[in-house]
Amino acid sequence: MGVLFKDKPLRLSSPLPSKLYWGLFFGVLGNILMLFSIEINTGIIADLRHLAIVIAAAFGGFIPAIIASVIIAIGRVILFGFSHAAILPSIGALLIGLVCGAISPLRLSRTLKAFVMNLCALLILSIIFFIKIDDLHTLKTLLTIHYLISLIGGFIAYHFFVFVVDSNETQYKLKETEERFRLIAEYSSDMITMHNEKAEYIYISPAVKEVIHYEYPELLGKRIEDFIHPDDIEETKESFETALSDGGAESTYRYRSSFGDYIWIESTLKSVHFEEDGSKRVIIVSRNITDRKLTQQKLQEANELLNRLSYMDGLTGIANRRYFDETLEKEWTNCLSSNSPLTLMMFDIDYFKKYNDTYGHLTGDFCLQLIAQTIKDQITGNSDFTFYRYGGEEFALILPSTIISDGIKVAQHIQETIQSLHIPHSSSEIADNVTLSIGLGTIVPTSSTKPQALIQRADSALYLSKTKGRNTIST
């Protein structure tokens, strides 16, 4: 019965067809038990037929208990002939079915209910034996043996059926799980793979064709790392080991497709323990996220561009005042920790307002662009120097770890370079070409000073250059 109905477990909540099937076969079981009856005297037999009703009621409730009891009652008449002696046992079987069926809904453990049902069935049988047997010695002996065998037999039968039910439940759940897994794997757009502890493929879902463009046999038995981008192998190995040890992990990596190109894969890893041999398997659910990665990459590039633009002067293309303020703070901190000097150079174009009035603002913008680009090209050899448009026609140059004498040399070189451009400036009061006034300040930062002190020193030196007649360098 357990084999025949392994897909139809007997429970109180089982559907009606399952209860009918089990009730029928428990009735058959009761009739089989009657074939092994002990004849007490003419018309009186003792056996364990009631146990079939008890088990049916304990596991399935009222319906299988009644069906089993009806079949057993009919069987008593068919197997041993209709007589006055058969009526009372048949009624007893029906009564046992009714009593056990009534007990089944009680909120008791199933084991306790089965024990109570067995006792009730024995009590009904005892009454029948009292009615049918006149010899007290025979009755006493029969009841003693019958109770003993019924209680032991009931215990064995009950627990054997528990074993049958649990085995069927386990197999049913395993089969259901396997079918569900296969259904999910077959129709999932994500690729589902299973790996042994060496990370070798032992199962691959059909989505492999869509995700990484391989056929099933091309991957089976091969290690996952054979297809991973060299830069991602170590991280992928760590994720696999984490899944084995901790039960789960996530990983994003580049995977070589059958076309030879690399695609981005996002995977969730889960380890499964196999009781049979103590081994572990790792189930990996993977999806192609190349499009998402490309979108993220473009977004990152756009953000970087916006970030650069936020620090760039729109007219000249060099760093702006915002970037100047942040860089000065950073360089100040660096020089403070290294106890080294920090030099700031500030300069502007002499008589630039008159230049705009004479040549127009468009030419003035071109002049600013030319000067900025020229100075930028001059300092590119020293990556520590940073050049800024401080405002209007005023520029600034931060020179970390630079003493004042070296700063003066840089200023002289810049001044000479701009003069060599021979940018006409007919309205200048000191030269026929564009010239620069430069001021330098140098401070060895201390905890008691601030970057503003350096700005004030360089700005004062620039003002001094202007009061001295312009086109000069002051410190």
C-alpha positions, 0 to 999 in steps of 0.5 A, spaced: 500 500 500 505 504 501 508 503 494 502 503 491 500 510 494 506 513 495 504 519 491 497 519 495 499 520 503 494 519 508 493 525 512 487 528 516 487 533 510 488 528 504 483 529 499 477 525 499 480 520 493 486 518 497 482 517 503 477 512 499 483 509 496 486 508 503 480 506 507 479 500 501 485 497 502 485 498 510 479 494 509 482 489 505 488 489 510 483 487 516 480 481 512 487 479 511 488 479 518 481 475 519 485 469 515 490 468 521 484 468 526 485 464 532 478 460 533 476 460 540 470 456 539 464 455 534 463 461 531 468 465 535 474 467 532 480 472 535 484 476 531 487 483 530 483 486 524 481 492 529 488 495 528 487 496 521 481 501 523 485 504 528 491 506 523 486 508 518 483 513 523 489 515 526 492 517 520 486 519 515 480 520 520 473 518 520 472 517 512 477 511 511 476 508 518 468 508 516 470 505 510 475 500 513 470 498 518 464 497 513 469 492 509 471 488 515 464 487 517 462 485 510 468 480 510 467 477 516 460 475 513 463 473 507 469 469 509 466 465 515 459 465 513 452 468 515 450 466 522 447 469 528 455 469 531 457 473 525 452 479 526 455 481 533 462 482 530 460 485 524 456 490 528 463 491 533 467 492 527 462 498 525 462 501 532 470 501 532 470 505 526 465 510 529 469 510 535 475 511 532 473 516 527 470 520 532 476 520 536 481 522 530 479 530 530 481 531 538 487 535 539 492 530 541 498 527 538 497 522 533 501 517 537 496 518 543 490 518 539 492 511 536 493 508 543 487 511 545 483 508 539 486 501 540 484 501 547 477 503 545 477 498 540 479 492 545 474 495 550 468 493 544 472 487 543 472 485 550 464 486 551 463 482 545 467 476 548 463 477 554 457 476 551 459 470 547 464 466 551 461 463 558 467 460 560 471 465 565 477 461 565 477 461 557 475 469 557 480 471 562 486 467 558 483 470 551 483 477 554 490 477 557 493 474 551 489 479 546 490 485 550 498 483 550 498 482 543 494 487 540 498 493 544 504 490 542 502 489 535 498 496 535 505 499 537 509 495 531 504 496 526 503 504 528 510 505 528 511 501 521 506 505 518 509 512 520 515 509 517 512 508 511 508 515 511 515 518 512 518 515 507 513 516 502 513 523 504 520 524 503 520 521 496 514 525 494 518 531 497 524 529 493 521 528 487 517 534 487 523 538 489 527 535 483 521 536 478 520 544 481 528 545 480 528 542 473 522 546 471 525 552 474 532 550 471 528 548 464 524 555 463 529 560 467 532 565 463 538 565 468 543 560 467 543 555 473 549 550 474 551 545 479 558 544 481 562 539 485 567 542 490 573 542 484 568 547 481 567 543 475 560 543 471 556 537 473 549 540 471 548 546 466 541 549 464 538 550 457 539 557 458 547 556 457 545 557 450 542 564 451 547 567 456 554 565 454 553 561 448 555 554 449 552 548 448 551 543 454 557 538 452 562 544 451 562 545 459 560 539 462 566 536 467 570 543 465 572 548 471 569 554 471 575 558 472 577 556 465 573 561 462 574 567 467 577 573 465 584 573 468 583 579 472 577 576 475 579 569 477 582 570 484 576 574 486 571 568 483 575 563 486 574 566 493 567 567 492 566 559 490 570 558 497 566 562 501 560 559 498 562 552 500 564 554 507 559 559 509 553 557 505 552 562 500 556 568 496 555 573 490 560 575 485 560 579 478 566 577 473 567 577 466 566 570 462 569 568 456 563 566 451 563 561 445 565 567 440 571 569 444 569 575 447 568 577 454 561 578 457 559 581 464 556 575 469 552 576 475 552 570 479 549 568 486 552 562 489 549 557 494 552 550 497 548 544 498 550 538 502 549 531 500 548 526 506 549 520 502 557 521 501 558 528 505 560 532 499 558 539 497 555 542 491 555 549 489 549 551 485 550 558 481 544 562 478 548 567 473 545 572 468 548 576 463 549 583 465 553 586 460 548 591 457 547 594 465 555 594 466 556 598 459 550 603 462 554 603 468 560 605 465 557 610 461 554 613 467 561 613 470 564 616 465 559 622 464 559 623 472 567 623 471 566 628 466 561 632 470 566 632 475 572 635 471 567 640 468 565 642 475 573 644 476 574 647 470 574 654 467 569 654 462 573 660 458 580 658 458 580 650 460 584 650 466 582 649 473 577 654 476 577 657 483 573 652 486 579 647 485 584 652 487 581 652 494 580 645 495 588 643 492 591 649 496 587 646 503 590 639 500 597 641 499 597 645 505 596 639 509 601 635 505 606 640 507 604 641 514 606 633 515 612 633 511 614 640 514 616 643 507 615 650 504 609 651 500 609 657 495 603 660 491 604 665 485 599 670 483 599 674 477 595 678 472 595 681 465 597 688 465 592 694 463 587 688 461 581 693 462 584 697 457 586 691 452 578 689 452 577 697 451 581 697 445 581 690 442 574 688 444 572 683 449 572 677 444 579 678 442 580 679 450 577 672 451 582 669 446 588 673 449 586 669 456 586 663 452 592 663 449 596 665 455 593 660 459 594 655 454 602 657 454 603 657 461 599 650 462 604 647 457 610 650 460 608 647 467 606 640 464 613 637 466 612 638 473 606 634 475 606 637 482 605 644 480 597 646 478 595 652 474 588 656 476 584 662 473 583 665 480 578 670 477 578 675 471 585 676 468 588 674 474 591 667 475 595 663 480 600 657 480 601 652 487 608 650 487 608 645 493 615 643 496 618 649 493 622 655 496 622 662 494 628 662 490 625 657 485 619 660 485 622 666 482 625 662 477 619 659 475 616 666 475 621 669 471 620 663 466 613 665 465 614 672 464 619 671 459 615 666 455 608 671 455 613 676 452 615 672 447 608 671 444 608 678 442 601 679 443 600 687 441 597 691 447 597 698 444 594 701 450 599 699 455 602 704 459 609 700 460 610 696 453 607 695 446 606 687 448 602 684 453 606 683 460 604 680 467 605 682 474 607 677 478 607 676 486 610 670 490 609 668 497 612 662 501 610 659 508 612 653 511 605 651 514 604 650 521 598 648 526 597 655 528 597 658 521 592 657 515 592 657 507 589 664 507 595 667 510 599 664 504 594 667 499 594 674 503 602 674 502 602 672 495 596 677 493 600 683 497 606 681 493 602 682 487 599 689 489 607 691 490 608 689 483 603 693 480 605 699 485 612 698 482 610 700 475 607 693 473 611 687 469 615 686 475 616 680 480 615 681 487 615 677 494 
